[in-house]
Amino acid sequence: NSRYGAIGGGWLPKMEPSGRVSAVWNGILYGVEIHPDLIYFFLSKAEINLGDGKRVFFWLDIWLRNMKLKDEFPRLFCLSTEKEVSLECVVQRKVGVGGWHLNFRRPLRSWEEVEVVRLYALLAEVPPLRPTIPDSLRWLRSSSGKFTVAAVREWLVAHHGPKLTIPTLLLGNVAPP
């Protein structure tokens, strides 16, 4: 994804310092290290806009009803042979109305089948994917949907006081790394 690496569908960069990154990125990593709640703030203020489903992980991302399917269906996730499968891949295997096909490492027991039925009922709400539009992340703290450093600084000041230990280089930077 980027020279900084990525986790998940590329929604978040890896949070591991490296000598190969810029001073600004090292400043971000330092800020997250001293304010670990910053990452939770970011995640709570961002939402995935479904497009083609290529970047959205079926089990791991919050894309349906504000939850991760792996958390709502932990047993099915544990049995899945495709923990990092994209939503696009799962939708492509769908046959007809309600014909979802998920791969599990063994035949399911009857109580697990009940969970599959519950999952399939939830999947009935999946909107059609838009193959010409890439998935995107919408920043809920701004009307434009675009991420701003100002919103993060405002939150940091409100939660940690005006004496921030974040490098000025980071918060004064006009463009992200």
LOPA-146473 format. One record per residue: x, y, z of N, C-alpha, C in turn; residue number from 1. Coordinates in pm, whole numbers, plus 50000, padded with zeros to 5 digits. Atoms other than C-alpha are relative to their C-alpha. Last residue first. Layout:
% residues N
     nu     nv     nw    cau    cav    caw     cu     cv     cw  vokol
      X      Y      Z      X      Y      Z      X      Y      Z    NUM
...
END
This chain:
% residues 177
     nu     nv     nw    cau    cav    caw     cu     cv     cw  vokol
  49882  50063  50060  50340  51202  50520  49964  49913  49881    177
  49960  50123  49931  50030  51418  50581  50119  49936  49928    176
  50032  50120  50077  50027  51769  50436  50044  49876  50078    175
  50118  49977  50081  50008  52093  50631  49957  49875  49925    174
  49978  50044  50138  50244  51991  50909  49872  50015  49919    173
  49992  49885  50087  50193  52199  51222  50018  49964  49854    172
  50127  49928  50000  50066  51908  51429  50002  50124  49911    171
  50114  50084  50038  50356  51683  51334  49872  50082  49989    170
  49983  50037  50140  50640  51934  51336  49881  49920  49951    169
  50060  49892  50077  50509  52065  51667  50008  49970  49851    168
  49909  49906  50066  50600  51729  51820  49925  50104  49916    167
  49991  50040  50140  50324  51579  52035  50093  50101  49931    166
  49864  50047  50021  50376  51623  52408  50016  49942  49860    165
  49983  50128  50069  50067  51834  52439  50147  49964  49989    164
  49856  50027  50004  50034  52107  52698  50023  49862  49941    163
  49931  49921  50103  49681  52222  52608  50150  49974  49992    162
  49958  49866  49960  49511  51944  52800  50082  50068  49893    161
  49868  50006  49936  49497  51570  52736  50052  50136  50042    160
  49982  50118  49915  49135  51504  52640  50131  49995  50076    159
  50116  50023  49913  49019  51839  52499  50023  49885  50098    158
  50004  49891  49902  49367  51925  52365  49886  49978  50099    157
  49888  50016  49909  49394  51584  52196  50000  50107  50109    156
  50032  50111  49910  49045  51615  52047  50112  49980  50103    155
  50112  49956  49915  49118  51958  51900  49966  49891  50102    154
  49942  49909  49901  49454  51831  51768  49893  50047  50098    153
  49922  50081  49907  49281  51538  51599  50060  50088  50109    152
  50096  50075  49919  49018  51762  51440  50073  49915  50104    151
  50063  49908  49904  49289  52004  51322  49902  49926  50091    150
  49912  49999  49884  49485  51718  51159  49938  50088  50109    149
  49926  49876  49974  49193  51678  50922  50085  49985  50125    148
  49925  49993  49875  49049  51364  50760  50070  50135  50014    147
  49854  50008  50013  48805  51420  50475  50065  50016  50136    146
  49962  50141  49994  48434  51341  50507  50149  49979  49989    145
  49948  50043  50130  48349  51691  50385  50033  49851  49997    144
  50112  50010  50095  48125  51755  50686  50046  49953  49863    143
  50010  49884  50088  48413  51679  50919  49888  49978  49900    142
  49982  49873  49928  48442  51460  51228  49994  50122  49910    141
  50128  49952  49950  48294  51154  51051  50010  50134  50073    140
  49968  49942  49870  48605  51087  50841  49875  50069  50052    139
  50061  49869  49977  48492  50863  50554  50031  50044  50143    138
  50019  49975  49858  48714  50575  50443  49947  50142  50014    137
  49934  49882  49945  48693  50449  50088  49968  50012  50149    136
  50038  49980  49861  48612  50141  49886  50074  50121  50052    135
  49920  50068  49896  48685  50188  49517  49943  50025  50140    134
  49966  49905  49894  48401  50282  49279  50082  49927  50106    133
  49920  49891  50057  48360  50108  48942  50046  50101  50106    132
  49870  50041  50055  48249  49773  49088  50087  50112  49945    131
  49989  49911  50116  47974  49920  49308  50137  49981  49937    130
  49870  49936  50017  47881  49643  49553  49998  50085  49873    129
  49923  50046  50116  47513  49576  49613  50134  50075  49994    128
  50036  49929  50123  47401  49656  49967  50081  49946  49883    127
  49883  49951  50071  47441  49386  50230  49956  50072  49873    126
  49997  49853  50000  47119  49363  50432  50117  50058  49920    125
  50108  49957  50090  47059  48995  50346  49997  50152  49988    124
  49942  49971  50131  47399  48940  50510  49894  50039  49896    123
  49934  49870  49992  47231  48964  50851  50055  50041  49864    122
  50109  49903  49986  46999  48676  50767  50057  50142  50008    121
  50059  49981  50133  47301  48482  50638  49884  50099  50006    120
  49908  49920  50082  47479  48536  50970  49938  50027  49864    119
  50006  49864  49945  47178  48410  51169  50091  50094  49920    118
  50131  49948  50040  47156  48103  50944  49985  50144  50048    117
  49990  49969  50143  47529  48048  50991  49869  50059  49950    116
  49924  49876  50012  47486  48072  51369  50014  50042  49854    115
  50093  49896  49954  47213  47803  51357  50068  50137  49989    114
  50087  49973  50114  47453  47590  51149  49898  50110  50036    113
  49924  49907  50084  47699  47620  51438  49921  50038  49875    112
  50007  49869  49935  47440  47466  51671  50081  50106  49923    111
  50134  49941  50013  47396  47180  51424  49991  50137  50066    110
  50093  50070  49910  47768  47110  51391  49866  50074  49995    109
  50050  49931  49882  47953  47250  51091  49906  49911  50081    108
  50147  49986  50004  48153  47035  50852  49950  50061  50131    107
  50065  50129  49978  48524  47113  50884  49849  50020  49986    106
  49899  50106  49999  48771  47388  50793  49943  49861  50028    105
  49963  50036  49864  48498  47633  50693  50091  49877  49997    104
  49919  50121  49986  48451  47809  50360  50043  49979  50144    103
  49882  49977  49916  48166  48056  50317  50073  49868  50019    102
  49915  50119  49987  47915  48042  50032  50125  50038  50077    101
  49863  49972  49956  47623  48285  50034  50078  49870  50014    100
  49912  50114  50025  47315  48187  49834  50146  50027  50035     99
  49968  50072  49877  47073  48434  49994  50094  49883  49982     98
  50040  49928  49879  46930  48540  49658  50030  49914  50122     97
  50141  49967  49980  47121  48380  49372  49975  50078  50128     96
  50082  50055  50108  47471  48232  49404  49853  50032  50032     95
  50142  50008  49967  47724  48426  49609  49921  49954  49878     94
  50037  50142  49988  48084  48343  49518  49852  49982  50029     93
  49987  50065  50131  48145  48696  49386  49959  49853  50004     92
  50117  49963  50082  48005  48842  49711  50007  49932  49863     91
  50117  50071  49944  48264  48651  49918  49877  50029  49915     90
  49984  50143  50026  48552  48767  49696  49877  49922  50049     89
  50018  50024  50143  48436  49130  49698  50003  49851  49968     88
  50144  50003  50022  48403  49126  50076  49971  49971  49854     87
  50064  49871  50029  48771  49041  50093  49850  49981  49983     86
  50063  49995  50131  48895  48725  50263  49932  50137  49981     85
  49973  49870  50060  49129  48776  50559  49940  50013  49859     84
  50017  49895  49901  49002  48493  50782  50021  50140  49942     83
  49968  49876  50071  48955  48255  50492  49979  50120  50092     82
  49867  50022  50060  48958  47901  50633  50048  50126  49929     81
  49981  49954  50137  48673  47995  50866  50142  49969  49952     80
  50008  50114  50092  48629  47782  51179  50027  50039  49854     79
  49896  50097  49961  48746  48055  51418  50005  49883  49901     78
  49871  49942  50038  48535  48310  51233  50113  49903  50030     77
  49991  50014  50146  48231  48083  51265  50132  50058  49949     76
  49980  50142  50031  48292  48053  51639  50015  49978  49850     75
  49863  50044  49972  48342  48428  51684  50027  49853  49965     74
  50004  50144  50029  48020  48531  51505  50138  49939  50026     73
  50140  50043  49988  47949  48887  51629  49985  49848  49983     72
  50041  49980  49861  48316  48962  51692  49857  49951  50024     71
  49924  50094  49917  48438  48811  51362  49962  50012  50148     70
  50068  50129  50002  48156  48995  51183  50075  49897  50085     69
  49916  50096  50071  48308  49325  51291  49928  49866  50006     68
  49934  50107  49925  48040  49570  51389  50091  49920  49910     67
  49904  49947  49904  47879  49900  51286  50065  49893  50088     66
  50061  49977  49868  47580  49737  51119  50100  50039  50108     65
  50142  50032  49996  47791  49614  50827  49949  50016  50142     64
  50063  49956  50125  48136  49745  50731  49850  49976  49998     63
  50134  49956  49958  48349  49721  51044  49934  50058  49875     62
  50033  49857  50005  48646  49527  50908  49859  50027  50050     61
  49918  49915  49913  48779  49185  51013  49962  50147  50004     60
  50008  50030  49857  48537  48920  50884  50058  50111  50088     59
  50131  50050  49962  48464  49036  50528  49987  49982  50151     58
  49990  50138  49956  48783  49239  50485  49866  49955  50059     57
  50075  50031  49879  48707  49552  50288  50014  49852  50033     56
  49918  49969  49883  48975  49657  50041  49933  49962  50131     55
  49866  50059  50010  48823  49489  49733  50086  50023  50123     54
  49981  50107  49902  48458  49554  49821  50139  49940  50001     53
  49983  50127  50070  48390  49752  49499  50025  49882  50096     52
  49995  49978  50144  48248  50052  49682  50006  49864  49934     51
  49985  50112  50093  48152  50035  50045  49998  50048  49856     50
  50101  49987  50106  48209  50347  50249  50025  49889  49901     49
  49971  50051  50134  48403  50249  50560  49880  50025  49910     48
  50089  50108  50043  48360  50464  50867  50033  49963  49857     47
  49986  50033  50141  48599  50682  51064  49903  49887  49966     46
  50046  49886  50081  48545  50864  51393  50013  49974  49850     45
  50139  49970  49966  48562  50562  51625  49943  50113  49915     44
  50089  50108  50044  48875  50432  51454  49854  50031  50028     43
  50004  50004  50146  49056  50765  51492  49899  49895  49952     42
  50071  49881  50046  48964  50800  51859  49986  49996  49848     41
  50142  50029  49978  49072  50442  51921  49913  50118  49959     40
  50040  50095  50104  49411  50518  51762  49852  49964  50013     39
  50011  49930  50127  49449  50829  51978  49954  49906  49888     38
  50142  49983  50029  49378  50630  52294  49976  50074  49868     37
  50055  50117  50072  49740  50516  52282  49852  50012  49968     36
  50146  49983  49989  49857  50872  52366  49934  49882  49928     35
  50026  49931  49873  50232  50835  52439  49852  50027  50022     34
  49937  50070  49888  50287  50566  52175  49967  50068  50134     33
  50085  50116  49969  50036  50717  51934  50056  49923  50119     32
  50128  49951  49946  50221  51050  51947  49907  49887  50039     31
  49972  49955  49864  50559  50878  51900  49870  50048  50067     30
  49982  50121  49921  50425  50696  51595  50027  50035  50146     29
  50133  50061  49984  50297  51025  51455  50011  49876  50088     28
  50074  49917  49905  50634  51189  51518  49861  49945  50026     27
  49949  50038  49868  50809  50898  51343  49932  50082  50109     26
  50061  50129  49967  50579  50968  51048  50050  49950  50135     25
  50142  49978  49971  50679  51337  51049  49934  49869  50042     24
  50008  49945  49864  51049  51252  51077  49855  50023  50040     23
  49973  49859  49980  51012  51038  50765  49992  50041  50147     22
  50115  49910  50015  51034  50661  50747  50039  50143  50035     21
  50028  49970  50140  51316  50415  50673  49888  50101  49981     20
  49906  49900  50045  51460  50408  51026  49973  50046  49858     19
  49900  50053  50091  51149  50226  51138  50093  50114  49960     18
  49898  49905  50044  50889  50269  51406  50105  49932  49913     17
  49866  50045  49960  50607  50014  51407  50102  50101  49950     16
  49955  49913  49893  50245  50132  51403  50136  49955  50053     15
  49937  50077  49893  50157  49983  51068  50056  50097  50103     14
  49860  50037  50022  49937  50219  50869  50051  49916  50115     13
  49908  49946  49900  49561  50204  50909  50142  49960  49965     12
  50063  49883  49938  49290  50163  50646  50092  50065  50101     11
  49918  49884  50031  49510  49935  50435  49942  50126  50060     10
  50016  49973  50142  49249  49663  50428  50083  50119  49956      9
  50137  50009  50046  49376  49551  50766  49992  50019  49850      8
  50067  50112  49937  49726  49671  50840  49855  50000  49953      7
  50140  49981  49962  49951  49888  50629  49949  49875  50070      6
  50068  50126  49972  50312  49948  50532  49857  50028  50041      5
  50005  50020  49855  50490  50282  50563  49936  49868  50038      4
  49865  50038  49958  50594  50290  50196  50006  49974  50150      3
  49911  49884  50000  50227  50281  50114  50138  49955  50046      2
  50082  49881  50000  50000  50000  50000  50087  50126  50000      1
END
